[in-house]
Amino acid sequence: MRHEVFDYFLYIKPLLTPWECGDIGIIMDTEHAFFVSVVDVLGHGKQPYELAKKPEQFLIGNYTPNLFELVSSLHEHISGSIGIAGSFLQIDKNDGKFSFIGVGNVVTVFGNPVHSRMLNHDGVIGYRMPTLHPQDGYLKEGDSIFMYSDGIKEHFVLDRHVLRRLNSAQRVATHVVNTYGKSQDDKACFVLFSH
């Protein structure tokens, strides 16, 4: 069995203030499992920030490696709200197997050297939930994952020279937000490199 070693970083840059940001990220890194989620509450300002605290507290307090159950329960928990978009990724650190669910416009891409975009379901968690179908696969040594909110341009390319020059998840996430972030939105970017 192998034990994954990850270099990861989550960078969030609010449009207004940290107390009015609707983009959040949740990371749980344990001995055998790694979980990450980037959630984007619809809208800007104080109301999205207040709603963003609900999924954050729920995911931490009710975490289960069964993503279907976790995301379905989150939908019920915030039902009737303005809703959220989110991507959810669970990695088994012993064998690299991952499970992914995405709803709405939080983009997730992975791979090495060519990145493939994970399929997100149309819908809004808490408002109009689609039928969920988790995607499974294996993360290999040298793979990378990018997960980012709609505050980042949907399509961008980081060539190998830029990745090699930046050489860390923290510098890459910061570069993505500062280079490809939209000026009128909250921005969140999670980057992971598997070693």
N, C-alpha and C positions, 0 to 999 in steps of 0.2 A: 504494500500500500504506500502511496505517496502522500505527503502532507504539503499542500499548496502554500507557497509564500507569495504574498501580494504586496505590491506598492500601490496604495490608493489614496485618493484625496477628493473631497467634496468642496467645491467653492460656490458660495451663494453671494450674489451682489444684488441688493434690493434697489428698486427704482427710486424709492423715497427714503425710508429709514428702516433699520432692522425691525422696528415695531410695527411696520406696515408692509411686510413682505409676505406674499402668498406662496412663494416657492420654498419647499423644505426638503431636507434629505434625512433619511434614517439609515444608520449603519450599525449592524450588530456583527461583531467578529468574535467568534468563540473558537475553542480548540479544534472542533470538527466541522463547523459550518460557518458560512459567511452569508449575510443577508444585507441587501441594499435596496432602498426605494427612493426615487425622486418623485415628489408630488407637487403639482401645480394647481392651486386653487384658482377658480375662474375669477377674474377681476383683479383690482389693485386696491391698496389702502387698508384701512383698519378692519373692515368686515372680512376680507380674505385672510388677513393675519389671524384673526380670532378663530376662523374656521380651520386654518392650517394647524392649530394646536390640537384639534380633535383627532385627526388621523395620526399625528405624531404620537400622542399619548396612547391611542388605541393600538397602534402597531407594536409599540414597545411593551405594553401591558398584556397584549393578547397574541403575541407572536406564536406562530406554529410553522413548521417547515412545509406544511401543506398549503401552497399558495392559493389554490382554488378556494379552500375554506377561509383563508385569511382575507382575501380580497372580497369574497362574498359577504363575510361578516362585517368588514369595513363599510361596504355599501349599505348594509342595514343600519349600521351605527350612525351614519351621517345622512340617512335618507331624509329627503325633504329640504336639504340645504341647496345652495347654488351649485354645489358639486365640485368634483376635482378630476383632474387627469393624473394618471400615475403609471409608473413602471416599477415592477417588483421582481427581484432576482435573488434566487437562493442557490448557493454553490456548496456542494459537499466537498470539503477540503481533503478528504481521504482519497477520492477517485476523480475529482474534477467534474462530476456530473452536475449540471445546472438545470434549473427549472425557471421559466420566465412567464410572466403575465404582464401585458401592457394594455391600458385603456386610455383612449384619448391621444393627445399630441405630445407626450413626453417620449422623445426618441431614444432608442437604445440600439447601438451597433457593436459588433464584436468581431474578432478575427485577427489574423496575422498572415501575411502582410495585407491582404485584401479584407476589408471590413464588410460584413453583411448586416443589413438592417433587420432587426427583429420585427415581427408583425404585431402591431397594436390593434386592438379591437376598437371599432367606432363606438362611442358612447361616453357617458359621464358617470363616474362613481358617485352614488348618492342621489342621482337624478334619473338617468336612463341607462341601466346596466345591460350590457350585451351578454350573450351566452359566452362564458369563458372557456377557452381552450389553452391550457398551459403548453408552452413549447419547451422541449427538453433537448439537451445536447451535452457536449463535453468541452470544458475549457482545458486547453493544453498549455504547456510551458511556452512562453513567448507570446501568447494571446493577449489582447487588450480589449477593454470594454469602455465605451463612452455612453453615458446616460445623461440627457440634458433636456431642460424645459423649453417651451416655445419662445422664451426670451433669447434663445440662441438661434441664429439662422439655421434653417432645417438641413441644408446641404452645405457642407464645407469639406475641404480636403486638407489633411495634414500629411505632407510628404515625409518620407523616411529621414530626410536630412533635418527637418524641423524637429521631429521626435527625438532623433539622436542628439541634437544640440540641446534640447530642453532637458532630456534625460531623467525626468522624475514626474510622477503623477501630479504632484503639487504644481510644478511649473507648467505642465501641459494644461491642466484644468484652468489655471489662471490665464494662460495664453488664449484658450478657447473663449472664455468669458470676455476678456478684454478686446479680442480681435473680432470675434463673430457675434458678440452680444448686440441685441437691438437696443436702441437708445430709449425706448418708451415702454419697457417691460422689466419685471424682475427677471433675474437670470440665475440658473442653477446648472452646474456641470459636475458630474462625477466621472472620474477616470480611474481605471484599474489596470495594472500590468501584472501578469502572472509570470513568476520566475521559477 
